[in-house]
Amino acid sequence: MYKNIINEFIDDDTTSESSSDDSIVEKMETFVEIIFLQNIKQAEIANVLLTAVEDSNYIHIHGLKSDKKIKLNYNKDFVEKVIPNYSNVQFFSHFRMSNTSFMELEEILRPHIKSNDINSIRKKILLSIWALATPESFRSVSDRFGLSKSTGWKVFEEVILAINKLISHFIKWPNNHHELMESERVFHSRCNGFGGVIGAIDGCHIPIKQPPGNAHDYYNRKDFHSVVLQGTCDHTGKFIDCLIGRPGRAHDAAIFKSSAVYKKLTDVDNPLLPPNLHILGDSAYPLLFNLMTPFKGNGNLTSKQIQYNVKHASIRSVIERAYGLLKGKWRRLKYLDVNSVHMANSVIAAACILHNFLIVHKEMDVLSESISNDSNNSDINEYISDIHHNEHEIEDARNKRDLIMNQL
């Protein structure tokens, strides 16, 4: 009965020289995973496992020989011989950036990676970018780069932590009034009159492996374990503020209240934004003088309020597109199979940094690139914020929102 399973993954073409070693390795690994998932006994495994015998250009699949072990040699020349032959399109497809941008990234990361060998550093970064860009197993990624699984993971961890050291350089609030006004100008032109917007804020769930010891807090309302990435982006989709790692069970408003951007927005003595500027958030966020939210209503909104909400949603979609593209480019974020929340947070931060890196180098356009819908975004509209302010502050925020509405 197991021969049928074997034939499903390994066909007659695997013995031809046109087949790639990688495809055969992947089929063998899939077959072995199925065996263990079905809890097949070791005695039965011995009767069905195929022996993979290394050949010069391909792996030849022989008959059943339980007295031999499967031996899949590492790919020794993938970085040295295969990647240099990639076309520009192939390189960009696999590593999410051009060769030129990669060389610049390598130059930036080199001081933070332990090695005196330039080729070794390049190999480490290539492996880590590949692993971040694909949900491929670490066993497969490590084998592709000629390393064992454990060594591949250590390399990935080292490079991810090195990328994290760049966070203050690539994720930062606009430095000056000119940068703020440029964002306001672009947002204003896109929405035909909704003024004062310099960014949008929202939360996004990143699925993780069930964390040990505190699984309940990370189990979100959508029935999976996650950490929350709260991001604020500008008109280009670049993150200008990130809060990473709050448990998935927490609500957007509670996460926002604990963030530095909330404290700065509500700092009376030294406010983050001048009175005429603001960011946009959905109805899970509180209405603040520098944070405009939609009008809430159950079918009783005026035509002007509806028009305001439509334009508000249109502008705010930039953050949703940024999240969709973040997960589309760095597919490891689809599910972080790591043993610690701290490492999960580091991987998310690295992805956000590289997201901004690509936008800065004009190799990613959030508005023009197609993205898939992502159902993991927070969007907790039914939650009522527990952030309270005095009536004077609330009234000022309402008056400002009404003024914007009447100017549309």
N, C-alpha and C positions, 0 to 999 in steps of 0.2 A: 504493500500500500504506500510505502514511503517513496518508492521510485516515481510515483506520479507527482509527488511534491517536488522531488529533485528535478524532474523533467520540466516542471513549470518555471523553474528559475534558471536551469542550465539546458540550453537546447543544443542541437548538433553543431550550430555555427560557432560555439565556443572553442572548437578545436581548430578553427581557421586562423590564419595569421592576420586577418583583417580585424579580428576582435581585439579590444583593448584589455590590458591586464586589469585596469580599474573596474571595468564593468563586470568581469568575471569574479574579482574579489568581492564586489558589492553583492553579487548574486550568492556567493558562498556564505557571506556574513548574514545575509537575510535568511538563508536556509537554516543556518545554525541558530539564529534568534528564534525562528519559528519552532524548532525542535525544543528549545528550552521553555518557550512560552506554553507549549503543549504538554510540558512536564513529562517528556518521553524519558524513559529510564536509560541509564548509561549503557546497559547491555544492548538495548535496542539501537542506541546511537552508534555503537560500535559496528552494527550491521548495516548502517545506512550512510554514514559519513563518507564522502568522497575524498580521495587523496589528491591534493593539488601538488603537482610536480613542476618545479621551475624549469622553464625552457628559456632560450636566449631572447625571444621576442614575445612569447605568450605562455600562458599556463595551460597545460594539457590536462583534461579531465579523464582519469582512468576509471576502471571499474572498482568494485568494492574491495578494499584491502584494509581490514581493521587492524593489521599488525603495524601499520605505518601511521605517523602523525601528519596532520596537515601543516605544511610549512610555507608561509607566504612571506617572501623576502621584502624588505623595505624598498621603496623607490629611491634609489641613491642619487639619481641625476635629475629629479624633477625641477629643482630650482636652477641647477647649472645648465641644463640642456633644453628642457621643455618650455619653461616660462620665457626665456629669451627669444624663442621663436614665435611667441604669441603676436598676433597683429594688434594694433592699437585698440580695435574694437573688442577683441578677445580679452585683452588685459583689463580694459575698462569694465567689461561684463563680469569678470571674476573678482576683481579687486575694488570695484565701485569708483575708481578714479583713474585718471590718465597716468601714464608712466612718469610724466614730468611732475605731476603733483605728488606721486608716490616718492620720488627722489627727494622732494622738498620735505615731505613728512619724515622720511628716514633721517634727513639731516637734523630735523628738530628733535627727534627721539633719541638719536645716537648717544648724547651725553647721559641719558637716563637708563641705558641698557648695558648690562655687564658683558663686555667682550672687547677684545682688542682687534678682532678680525671683522673687517667691514662686511665680508660675505656672510659671516655668521649672524651679524645684526640684521642684514637684509633678509636672510632666511627666517629669522624669528618674527620680523614684522610681517612678512608675506604670509606666514602660517597663521598669525593672529588675525590679520585682516580677512583671510579666507574663512577662518573659523567663525568670525563675527558676521560675515556676510551670508553664511549658509547654516541651516540646521543639521548639516551632516554630522555624524557621530565623531567624537574625538579620536576614536580608534581609526576611522577612515581618514580623517584629516592628518593625523600624525603619520600614518603609513604613507600617505601621499607625499609627505615632505621628508620621508626617510628616517622617522623617529619612532620610538615606542610611544604607547599611549600616555604613560606617566610623564615622560619627558616632554611630549607635546603639550600636555596640560600645564606643566611648569613654565614652558616658554610662553604660552598664552597668558597665564597669570602675570608674568613679568612684564609683558608688553602692555597689557591692559592697565596695570598700575602705573606704567610709564606715561601712557596717554592721559591718565587722570591728573598727572602733574601739570598738564597744559590747560586745565579747566578755567583758570582765571584769565588766561590769554584769549580763549576762544568763546567763552560764555560770560558776557559782561553787559551791564546796562549801558545804554548810549552815553558816551563820554561828555558830550556837550550839547548845547541848545541847538546847534546846527543839525546834528544827527537826529534829534527828536523832531525837529520841524520837517526834515526830509521824509521821515516816516509819516508824519501828519499829512504832508502834501500828497503822498502817494495814496494813502488810505482815502483821503478826501476826494481825489479824482476818480477812484474806483467806484465809489458809492454815490456819486452825484449829490454831495452836500452834507454828509454826516461828518461834522468837523471835530477836530481835537483828538482823534484817535492816534495813538502811537504804538499800540500792540494789543494782543489778545491773550487771555489766560484760560487754561483748562487743565483737567487732570486726565491721566491715561493709565490704565491697568497693564502691568507687565506680568504675565504668568510666570510663576516660579514653582520649583519643586517644594513639596510640603516641608516647611522649616521645622527642625527639631525643637521641642520644648515650648513653642508658642504658636502652634498651628492655628488656633481659633482666631487670633487677631488678624491673621493674614488670609483668612477664608472670606472672600467678598460676597456681595449680594448676588453675583452671577454664578456662584457655586464653583469657584476655583480659587486656588491660592495665588496671591499676587502682592506686589508692591506697587505703590502709586508714584508716578512721575508727574509732578505739577510743573508745567512749563508756561512761560510767557514768551511769545515770539513777536518779531517786528514784521514789517510789510513784506520782507523777503522770505519769511518762514524761518529765519534764523532765531535760535533761542537766545534771549537776552537775560533770562533768569530761569533757574531750575531748582526744584526741591525734590530730592530723590530718596525713596526708601520708606515712606510712611506705610503702615500696614494696610492691606487691601480693604479691610473692613471699615476703615475710617472714611468719613464723608468729605466731599470737596470743601465745604465751608470750614470744617474742623481743621483740615490740612492747611487751608489758606490762613486760618487764624494763627497757626503755629509757624508760619513762614516769615522770612526776613522781609519779603516784599510787602506783606501786610503791615508790618511794624513801620516800615519806611513810608508807606502811603498814608498812614494815620499819624505820622509824627508832625505835630502842630508846629514845633519850633524849626524843624528842618525837613520839610516835605519832599518826597521823592520827585514829584511833578508839580509844575506851576498850575494855577487854578484853571487855565483854559485847556489843559491836556488831561487825557485819561486813557485807561486801558478798558477793554471790553471783556465781560465774563457772562456765562449763561446764568439762568435763574437759580442755580445752586449757590451762587455767590451773593454776598450782601451788597446792596446799593450803597456806594461810598462816593464822596465828592470826586475822587479820581478813579473810580471804578463804576462804569455804567453797565447796568443790567437791563434785561427786557422788562416790559410791563407784564404783570401777571394778571390773568383774568380767565373766567370761565364762560367765554362767549359774549362778554359784555364790554369789550374794548371798543374804543372809538376808531374811526377810520384813520385818524392821525397816529394813534397808538399802534395800530396794526402796521401802518407804513413804517413807523420807527422800528418795530420789531423785525420786519422783513429786511430792512437795510442793516440793522444790527447783526442779524444772523448771517447775512451775506459777507459782512466784513470779518466777523468772528470765525468764519469757515477756514481762514488761513491757518489757525492753530490745529484744526482737525486734519487739514491736508498735511501739515508738518508732521503730525504723529503718524499718519498713514504712510508717508514717504520714509520716515525714520524706521518703521517696522518693515517696510518693503525693501529698503536697501540693506538693513542690518537684521537679517532674518533670525539670527540667534535670539532676538528679543521676542519671537513668537512663543518661545518656552525656554526659560533659563533652568537647565538641569544642573544646578550647582548646589553644593551642600551647605552653603552659608548665605545668609541675607546680605552680609557685608560684601561678599564677592559679587552677588547679583547686582547690588547697587553700583559697584565699580564698573561692571560690564555696561550697565545702562548709561552711566556717565561717559564712558568711552565712546559709546554710540552717538550720544548727543554732541560730543566734541567733534567727532568725525563728520557728523551732519553739518555742523557749522563750518568746518574746514572745507567741505565741498562747496558750500554756498559762497564762501569768501573767494574761492578759486573759480567761481562761475561754472562749476561742473554739475550743478543741480539747481533746477528751477522749480520751486514748490508749486507755482501756479500753472506751469505748462506741462509738467510730467503727470502721466496718468497714474492713479493710485487705486488700490482696492479699498472697499469699505471695511472699516475696522470696528467690530462690535465690542471691543474691550475698553473703549473710552468711557470715562466716568458718566458724564451727562446725567447727574442725579437731580433732575428738575423737581422731583416731588419733595425733596428734603428742604425743610425750613431752617434757615441759618440761625445759629444761636449766638451770632455776633451782635452785640447790642451797643448802640451809641446814643448819645443824648438827643433829644428832640430837635435841638437847633441844628446839629450836624445832619440829621436825617432830612430835615426840611430843606437845608441848603442843597443836598444831593438831589432831592426831588425837583427842586426849582431848576437846577442845572439841566436835568434830564428833560423837563418840560420845555425849556428854552431850545434845546437841540431839536426836539420833536417839532416845535413850531417853525423852525428854520428850514425844515426839509421841504 
